[in-house]
Amino acid sequence: MHDAAEVYDVFKFRRFRLNVIGFLKLPLSVSESALREVIKESSTHLFVNYMSRAERAGAGYLARTGGAGAPAMKTEIRIAC
């Protein structure tokens, strides 16, 4: 069973993730691995912040969404600048 703090951390991370997706003008259906790739190419600071928040939300979240040892998916996303 999860305590309220764990659930709240996951909620905060999911909201942050949606804000990042919106800021980068990516489709909501973007895969986690593709999102991380775009973030990493855009800003090292944002990537470190994103991964830190994901880890705080729980290692289980990373495993369920393609991180922490899960196989990466290759997805090409082009950002118009």
C-alpha positions in Angstrom: 0.0 0.0 0.0 1.2 3.5 -0.8 1.2 6.3 1.7 -0.2 9.8 0.8 3.3 11.3 0.4 4.3 8.6 -2.3 1.0 9.2 -4.2 1.5 13.0 -4.0 5.1 12.7 -5.3 3.9 10.6 -8.3 1.1 13.2 -9.0 3.6 16.1 -8.8 5.9 14.3 -11.2 3.2 13.5 -13.7 2.1 17.1 -13.7 5.7 18.2 -14.2 6.0 15.7 -17.1 2.9 17.1 -18.8 4.3 20.6 -18.4 7.6 19.6 -20.0 5.7 17.8 -22.9 3.7 21.0 -23.5 6.7 23.3 -23.3 8.5 21.1 -25.9 5.4 21.0 -28.0 5.4 17.2 -28.2 2.4 15.0 -28.6 0.9 13.6 -25.4 1.4 10.1 -26.7 5.3 10.6 -26.8 7.0 7.5 -25.3 9.1 8.0 -22.1 12.3 7.1 -23.9 11.7 9.5 -26.7 10.8 12.2 -24.2 14.0 11.7 -22.3 16.0 11.8 -25.5 14.4 15.1 -26.5 14.9 16.6 -23.0 18.6 15.4 -23.0 19.2 17.1 -26.4 17.4 20.3 -25.4 18.9 20.9 -21.9 21.3 19.0 -19.7 19.9 20.8 -16.6 16.3 19.9 -17.5 17.3 16.3 -18.1 19.0 16.1 -14.7 16.0 17.7 -13.0 13.5 15.4 -14.9 15.4 12.3 -13.9 15.7 13.4 -10.3 12.0 14.1 -10.0 11.3 10.7 -11.7 13.4 9.0 -9.1 11.7 10.8 -6.3 8.4 9.7 -7.7 9.7 6.2 -7.3 11.9 3.6 -9.0 8.7 1.7 -9.9 7.6 4.6 -12.1 10.9 4.5 -14.0 10.6 0.8 -14.5 7.0 1.0 -15.7 7.8 3.7 -18.2 10.9 2.5 -19.9 13.6 3.6 -17.5 15.9 1.9 -14.9 17.0 -1.0 -17.0 13.9 -1.4 -19.2 14.5 -1.7 -22.9 14.7 1.7 -24.7 12.5 2.3 -27.8 13.9 4.2 -30.7 11.6 7.1 -31.7 12.4 10.0 -33.9 10.9 13.3 -33.0 11.6 16.5 -34.9 11.1 19.8 -33.2 10.5 22.8 -35.4 12.5 25.8 -34.3 
